[in-house]
Amino acid sequence: MLLQALMAVRDLSRLHDIAAILIRYGFGDVVARTGLSRALERAGRILHPDKATHTAHLPASTRVRCALEEMGPTFIKLGQLLATRVDLFDPEWIAEFGKLQDSAPPVPYTDIRAQLTEDLGAPPEELFASFNPEPLAAASIAQVYLACLDDGSKVVVKVRRPGIRPVIEADLRWLMRLAELAEGESPDLKIFRPKEVVRQFAQSLRRELDFAVECRNAERIAQNFADFSDLPSAIASDALHSLPPVIIPRVYWQWTGERVCVQEYIAGIAGRKLHEVDKAGLDRKILAKRGAQAVLKMIVEDGFFHADPHPGNVFYLQGNRIAFIDFGMVGRLTEERREQLIRLLLGLVQHDPRRVLEVMLDWTGDGVQDEAGLTLEIQIFLDQYHGVPLKQLRLGGMLSDLVAILRQHKLMLPADMALLVKAFISLEGMGRELDPDFDIASEAMPMLEKSLRARYTPAALIKRGTRAMAEAFTLLATLPHDLSRLLRAARRGKLEVHIEVNHLKHVGNQLDGAVNRLAVGIVVAALIVGSSIVMTIQGGPRLFGIPFFGLTGFICAGIGSLWLLLAIWQSSRADRE
């Protein structure tokens, strides 16, 4: 079934390119184990396993990163997602994935203009006062252009690359089939739920392809910051303190859709250019503090946050203001998740192993094999920070070490929390780049304690109690109906319990194939014996002087024998691979 699916004509060319890249970087065994090489050879596509690899001396993590870069936009995005999975990969792998740069040679403007004209309803030169056909940036999925409106406002026009969606959809199909194979055949990989990882990645990437979704994310975050004012004493003295401290680009919806979006141009200093921050006279300490407060607000208070706050997505403006751009990747936290996060961070800061362990067990569920061992490791981990002053705590480093303990126990974080942990680590790294004395624990504590207290105010308790009572009454009201349906199904003999064991299914398939070959062998033997008897009987129709029915029987027996030999050869070859 898998090989037949891989043989889909629309995917053949792309699959050949992917297989060739994997072989070139020394992953020919992956190509063979997935059955990709056999599928392509049957379709007439020749692979050259001997063409590996001047990269064999490089670490596996580096070769994987290079292969992902060469395979194109889907795999670059996959690598960027894997960079958030600190619970799955060791730090050296996370560091390699973090090097993946989402850049690509620009598509010629003549190719872009036709699609842009179709989406905007008119040529861009007619809609804007000016439009620069030289791209500001070219990434794997989109290109960005600078334009000017009639009122003099500068805007950026983000355009999806023509023809990119079919390529990405073909890649996603192949990734899902590969994940299915990995989960079905490898118990070691199954614990990491590769199908679930690919499913979440596909959802995220498809949302990122729709620029209208990105703009709705931006507007939601802008609304959350509408009344935001940090204004500590150091910031309140700013000459420009009356301006919004956090800027989210405005969206021009009249020109925004799935393949194009138009947003306000941010004229600031890119987060990577810290020397320009000093030249402009901005205060690094205030920028670090303000950035931390903004991201913590998104996470702790709003539950809707920018999931990729790296320096390329942050700009610094006069007045020590901060602007965030690119909301293609966002994280969402339910109220329950936010409460768990608050308890975890407070447990880390206050050295409370019981609180940390409770949250870890909530997150990992029934997957814990050695709860006593996990409990002991967490206690030992927190003991090393006992008595350490708050300012000396490295909260991002503590989270990294905590996730490493989970990884050693082969436990996974929920996808939303893995994204959050990576965002938190990135936030602390950015803060320390701006200010070596940056103390995220001191920044986080007041907001965490405030949020925790807010959950136990009388109004909050009444609200949760009312909701719980409503859910309980709903459950009680539907219980008789559900029990009635269950009993009716049992009486009719339609109550079924399904148990699926993948390895038994594989054994069953092998037995089924063996029985089929045995049946064909018996039929062939019967044809040979029967045809031999017919040959000795006089009379009846003849062909070339040979009894017709006997000849027909021998021909059918020969065809059956060839099929049987081919089936045996294919089975033995599959077992060897």
Summary of the structure (lengths in Angstrom):
residues: 577
radius of gyration: 31.2
end to end distance: 17.2
largest distance: 117.2
contacts: 1691
relative contact order: 0.06
helix: 63%
strand: 8%
